[in-house]
Amino acid sequence: MISLQRLVGGGDIFFDLLERLTKTFVTPLEREDIDALALALYKIPKTLEKFAERFQISPPNLPKSAFQRQSELLQQAMETLELMVRELRSSPDLAKIKDQNLQLQYLEGEADKLMVARLKDLYNSPHDAISVVALKDLYDLLEKVIDRCRDAGNIIVQIVLKNS
C-alpha cells in the first residue's frame, strides 16, 4: 500500500526531476516530455495533500466509511501508474503500457460513476448543510486525484508512442 507520507512528499520529485534535467545534456526522452510527466506526477500528491488538510478540518460527524470505495480506486490507480513509470526506465512494451493505461481509464470511469452515486446519496440524505458541503468537497478532491493519475498515464502513453 502506498503511504500518505510517500505521496505527500511527492512534490520533491517534481523539483528533483527539474534539477536533474537541467544538469543533464543528453536524455533518452525529450525534455518537454519529462517536464510534462514531472508536472503531472507533482499534481497528484498536491491534490491528495489538499484532501488530507480538508479532511482534518471537516466536521467530526462525517461518515469516514464514505471514502472507502474511492480510496480503493485511488490505490489501484496509483499502483497502475507506478508500474507505468517503472516501465519507462527500460524499453517499455507499447502493448503493456496501453493495457495499463486502459486500466487507468477504467478506474477513472468507475470513480466518475461512484461520484455521481455519492452525490445522489448526498443530495437525498438528511445531512446538515455543512456536512453536505464538506462531503462534496472531499468527494471532488478524491475524484480529481484519480483524474490526475489518468492524466499522467496518458502522458506516459504519448512518451512511449514517440519513442517506439
C-alpha positions in Angstrom: 0.0 0.0 0.0 1.3 3.4 -0.9 1.7 5.6 2.2 0.3 9.0 2.5 3.7 10.3 3.6 5.3 9.0 0.5 2.6 10.7 -1.7 2.6 14.0 0.2 6.4 14.1 -0.2 6.0 13.7 -3.9 6.3 17.5 -4.6 10.0 17.0 -4.1 10.0 14.6 -7.1 9.0 17.4 -9.4 11.8 19.7 -8.3 14.3 16.9 -8.2 13.4 15.9 -11.8 13.7 19.5 -13.0 17.1 19.9 -11.3 18.4 16.7 -12.8 17.0 17.7 -16.2 18.9 21.0 -16.2 22.1 19.3 -15.3 21.8 16.5 -17.9 22.7 17.3 -21.5 21.5 14.0 -23.1 18.4 12.2 -22.1 16.7 9.2 -23.8 13.4 11.1 -23.6 12.6 14.6 -24.8 13.0 17.3 -22.1 9.4 18.5 -22.7 8.1 15.0 -22.1 10.0 14.7 -18.9 8.8 18.1 -17.8 5.1 17.3 -18.6 5.3 14.0 -16.8 7.0 15.5 -13.8 4.3 18.2 -13.5 1.5 15.6 -13.9 3.1 13.5 -11.2 3.6 16.5 -8.9 -0.1 17.4 -9.1 -1.1 14.0 -7.6 0.3 14.4 -4.1 -0.5 18.1 -4.1 -4.2 17.3 -4.6 -4.1 14.5 -2.1 -2.5 16.9 0.3 -5.5 19.2 -0.1 -7.8 16.3 0.6 -5.9 15.5 3.8 -6.0 19.1 5.0 -9.7 19.4 4.4 -10.4 16.0 5.9 -8.7 17.0 9.1 -10.8 20.2 9.4 -14.1 18.6 8.4 -17.0 18.2 10.8 -16.4 15.2 13.1 -19.7 13.6 12.3 -18.9 12.8 8.7 -19.1 9.2 7.8 -15.5 8.2 7.3 -16.6 5.0 5.5 -18.0 7.2 2.7 -14.5 7.4 1.3 -13.7 3.7 1.3 -14.5 2.8 -2.3 -12.9 5.9 -3.7 -9.8 5.1 -1.7 -9.7 1.6 -3.1 -10.0 3.0 -6.7 -7.3 5.5 -5.9 -5.0 2.8 -4.6 -5.4 0.8 -7.7 -4.8 3.8 -9.9 -1.7 4.7 -8.0 -0.3 1.2 -8.3 -1.0 1.1 -12.0 0.6 4.4 -12.5 3.6 3.4 -10.5 4.1 0.3 -12.8 3.9 2.6 -15.9 6.5 4.9 -14.5 8.8 2.0 -13.7 8.3 0.7 -17.3 9.8 4.0 -18.6 13.1 3.1 -17.1 13.7 0.4 -19.7 12.4 -0.1 -23.2 8.7 -0.2 -22.4 6.4 -2.5 -24.3 3.8 -0.4 -26.0 1.1 -3.0 -25.7 1.7 -3.4 -21.9 1.7 0.4 -21.4 -1.5 0.7 -23.4 -3.1 -2.1 -21.3 -2.1 -0.3 -18.1 -3.4 3.0 -19.4 -6.7 1.2 -20.3 -6.8 0.1 -16.6 -6.4 3.7 -15.5 -9.1 4.8 -17.9 -11.4 2.1 -16.4 -10.6 3.1 -12.8 -11.3 6.8 -13.7 -14.6 5.8 -15.2 -15.5 3.9 -12.1 -14.6 6.8 -10.0 -16.8 9.1 -12.1 -19.8 6.7 -11.7 -19.1 6.5 -8.0 -19.0 10.2 -7.7 -22.5 10.5 -9.3 -23.8 7.9 -6.9 -22.3 9.6 -3.9 -23.7 12.9 -5.0 -27.1 11.4 -5.5 -27.0 9.9 -2.0 -25.7 13.2 -0.6 -28.4 15.3 -2.1 -31.1 12.9 -0.9 -29.7 12.4 2.6 -30.6 14.0 5.9 -27.1 15.6 6.4 -26.9 19.1 7.6 -25.7 21.8 5.1 -22.2 22.0 6.4 -21.7 18.2 6.1 -23.1 18.2 2.6 -20.6 20.9 1.5 -17.7 19.2 3.3 -18.5 15.7 1.8 -19.0 17.1 -1.7 -15.6 18.9 -1.5 -13.9 15.8 -0.2 -15.5 13.6 -2.9 -14.5 16.1 -5.6 -10.8 16.1 -4.4 -10.5 12.3 -4.3 -12.0 12.1 -7.8 -9.6 14.8 -9.0 -6.7 12.7 -7.7 -7.8 9.8 -9.8 -8.2 12.1 -12.8 -4.7 13.3 -12.3 -3.4 9.6 -12.3 -5.2 9.1 -15.6 -3.6 12.3 -17.0 -0.2 11.1 -16.0 -0.9 7.8 -17.6 -1.9 9.5 -20.9 1.4 11.4 -20.9 3.3 8.1 -20.4 1.5 6.6 -23.4 2.4 9.6 -25.5 6.0 9.3 -24.5 6.2 5.6 -25.3 4.4 6.2 -28.6 7.0 8.9 -29.6 9.9 6.6 -28.6 8.7 3.3 -30.1 
